[in-house]
Amino acid sequence: MNPPKKIKIGGHNYQVMFPYNFKERVDISGQADHDVQEIRVSEMDGAGVRRTESATGEIFWHEILHCIDHIYNADETSEEAMSKLSQGLYQVLTDNFVIKPKEQKDVSM
């Protein structure tokens, strides 16, 4: 995954911290910190195993959706709904070649 260093969401400039090593907690893979305007995404799971590019990409979009929810929806979206939305968004973006992970092969239909 090669995310941008910064991303503008709702007029706010978020710094993208990737890869980010969560030393304080091993049970999280991504985080949107609205106070300091940072999006943090880890390449590793809690056991120290590298995630696939698609898993890491979905986490990135998940955190972007958290930022959108925070700015426009007062953090009203549940974590379960956020996960479903980020999976769907990632699928649409990759299947329609808006984004193309390195591991994804171009398959003709």
CORKA-V606588 format. One record per residue. N is the residue number from 1. RES is the residue in three letters. PSI is psi in whole degrees, -180 to 180 (NA if undefined). NEAR is the number of other ideal C-beta (glycine too) atoms within 10 Angstrom. Layout:
N;RES;PSI;NEAR, N;RES;PSI;NEAR
This chain:
1;MET;140;19, 2;ASN;76;8, 3;PRO;162;18, 4;PRO;157;12, 5;LYS;-30;8, 6;LYS;150;11, 7;ILE;136;17, 8;LYS;124;9, 9;ILE;117;19, 10;GLY;35;10, 11;GLY;0;6, 12;HIS;139;12, 13;ASN;111;9, 14;TYR;133;21, 15;GLN;132;14, 16;VAL;120;17, 17;MET;99;17, 18;PHE;131;18, 19;PRO;145;14, 20;TYR;135;18, 21;ASN;108;11, 22;PHE;96;16, 23;LYS;-32;6, 24;GLU;-26;6, 25;ARG;133;9, 26;VAL;-4;14, 27;ASP;7;7, 28;ILE;150;13, 29;SER;-17;22, 30;GLY;160;22, 31;GLN;137;17, 32;ALA;115;20, 33;ASP;104;15, 34;HIS;-24;15, 35;ASP;-40;5, 36;VAL;4;7, 37;GLN;60;15, 38;GLU;142;15, 39;ILE;124;27, 40;ARG;130;20, 41;VAL;130;24, 42;SER;147;21, 43;GLU;-17;18, 44;MET;149;16, 45;ASP;-178;13, 46;GLY;-23;12, 47;ALA;2;6, 48;GLY;15;7, 49;VAL;134;8, 50;ARG;131;12, 51;ARG;159;18, 52;THR;160;12, 53;GLU;-37;15, 54;SER;-40;16, 55;ALA;-43;16, 56;THR;-41;21, 57;GLY;-41;23, 58;GLU;-39;25, 59;ILE;-42;24, 60;PHE;-49;22, 61;TRP;-33;20, 62;HIS;-46;22, 63;GLU;-36;25, 64;ILE;-43;20, 65;LEU;-36;20, 66;HIS;-41;22, 67;CYS;-45;19, 68;ILE;-45;16, 69;ASP;-42;18, 70;HIS;-45;17, 71;ILE;-44;14, 72;TYR;-13;10, 73;ASN;14;10, 74;ALA;39;8, 75;ASP;38;10, 76;GLU;-15;9, 77;THR;131;16, 78;SER;159;10, 79;GLU;-37;9, 80;GLU;-46;8, 81;ALA;-39;12, 82;MET;-41;16, 83;SER;-42;13, 84;LYS;-43;12, 85;LEU;-42;16, 86;SER;-36;21, 87;GLN;-45;13, 88;GLY;-44;12, 89;LEU;-45;16, 90;TYR;-41;20, 91;GLN;-45;12, 92;VAL;-44;11, 93;LEU;-40;16, 94;THR;-41;16, 95;ASP;-26;10, 96;ASN;15;9, 97;PHE;28;9, 98;VAL;-40;9, 99;ILE;150;14, 100;LYS;100;12, 101;PRO;151;18, 102;LYS;-36;8, 103;GLU;-14;9, 104;GLN;132;14, 105;LYS;145;6, 106;ASP;108;6, 107;VAL;123;6, 108;SER;144;3, 109;MET;NA;2
